[in-house]
Amino acid sequence: MAKLRILIVNDAGVVARELEASVTTLGYEVAAITASGVDAVAMAASAAPELVLMGMVLQGNVSAVAAADTIRRLRSIPIVFMGTAADEATLQQAGLAEPYGYLVSPFSDRELRVTIELALCRHAAERAVHELESFFAVSLDMFCFLDANGYFKRLNRAWERTLGFTREELMSRPSIDFVHPDDRERTLKQNARVRDGGRAIEFENRYLCKDGSYRWLLWNAAPEAAGGVIYSAARDVTARKQVELERTQLVRKLEASLAEVQTLQAILPICMYCKKIRDDDDYWQTVEGYISEHTATRFSHGICPSCMATEVEPQFKELERD
């Protein structure tokens, strides 16, 4: 594992060497040593240290505070100042420079280690926050914090780009005011479930835009461990919903057309005189032939009572008279 590299900046040569010995004993690596503020700025770039131990009194016309400010602008690394408790003015000056720590001489190796590790932890935390802030600001997704009263407490710029309202306008009213009236009841129920410890996964609702239109948002949300705050990420899925709507409408039209075709196909053309049926090949068949061809039905012939009375019996009587 690589050792942490430390730049020592101190005007007193003896103190600098003693500090070098302590730093080495604690398991760190000394990147360089200098007594000049100008050289400290140059070495911060060339030696690539990960932390600077800087005395408050330096050689040359560049003060420790000025050198520290320059180093922080050029390279984001933590700086720990060192001085004596008797020099109150120097302590005040160090405080204005907002260092990551301050060591008051004389100090032990244990105090040195604790101060260095705390400075590194604070620096790492600030970098993480800065990276999160940068991601929060430039993300295309819509991030927000919703408090226990239902107000937005923080929003990223994606909200302004998507809805047209400023973040101040969105935070000035309860968030539910921006939800489509038809979606409010289920949105309130979903928020209540999240505050009770649940999560919202791909929850959809419509949000009001400044021009009066609505856009569909897809939500993922989780609760804070305590305090009723909801952390959410939303994505504009209006285009996808429009495609889905158009597809649904097309399917319905196709189904209606198919039903109409099936209805037409169920109509059998039949001759009004001879009662023959026209098939799909435009061939005219007898009713018996058509049914036998298209079904498993077979015919047996007989005479119904009506035909017997109107057709057969008159023929018998005619024969008898002859």
Long-range contacts (C-beta under 8 A, 24 or more apart in sequence): 3-27, 3-28, 3-29, 4-28, 4-29, 4-50, 4-51, 4-116, 4-120, 5-29, 5-30, 5-31, 5-47, 5-48, 5-49, 5-50, 5-51, 6-30, 6-31, 6-49, 6-50, 6-51, 6-52, 6-53, 6-116, 7-31, 7-32, 7-33, 7-34, 7-40, 7-43, 7-44, 7-47, 7-49, 7-51, 7-52, 7-53, 8-32, 8-33, 8-34, 8-53, 9-33, 9-34, 9-35, 9-36, 9-37, 9-40, 9-52, 9-53, 9-54, 9-55, 9-58, 9-64, 9-67, 10-35, 10-53, 10-54, 10-55, 10-58, 10-82, 11-35, 11-55, 11-57, 11-58, 11-59, 12-55, 15-55, 15-105, 19-53, 19-82, 22-109, 22-112, 23-53, 23-112, 25-109, 26-109, 26-112, 26-113, 26-116, 28-116, 35-59, 36-60, 36-62, 37-62, 37-63, 37-64, 37-66, 37-67, 38-62, 38-67, 40-67, 40-71, 41-67, 41-70, 41-71, 41-74, 44-71, 44-74, 44-75, 44-77, 45-74, 45-75, 49-77, 50-77, 50-120, 51-77, 51-78, 51-79, 51-80, 51-116, 51-119, 51-120, 52-77, 52-78, 52-79, 52-80, 53-80, 53-82, 53-103, 53-116, 54-79, 54-80, 54-81, 54-82, 55-81, 55-82, 55-83, 56-81, 56-82, 56-83, 56-87, 56-90, 56-93, 56-94, 57-83, 57-90, 64-94, 64-97, 65-93, 65-94, 65-96, 65-97, 68-97, 68-99, 69-97, 76-123, 76-127, 77-123, 78-119, 78-120, 78-122, 78-123, 79-119, 80-115, 80-116, 80-119, 141-233, 141-234, 141-235, 142-217, 142-233, 142-234, 142-235, 142-236, 143-232, 143-233, 144-231, 144-232, 144-234, 145-229, 145-230, 145-231, 145-232, 146-175, 146-191, 146-229, 146-230, 146-232, 147-228, 147-229, 148-195, 148-227, 148-228, 148-229, 149-174, 150-174, 150-175, 150-176, 150-191, 151-175, 153-229, 162-209, 162-215, 162-236, 163-207, 163-208, 163-209, 163-210, 163-215, 164-209, 164-210, 164-211, 165-209, 165-210, 169-210, 177-208, 178-207, 178-208, 179-205, 179-206, 179-207, 179-208, 180-205, 180-206, 180-207, 180-208, 180-214, 182-206, 191-230, 194-221, 194-222, 194-223, 194-230, 195-223, 195-228, 195-230, 196-223, 197-223, 198-223, 199-223, 200-232, 204-237, 204-241, 216-240, 216-241
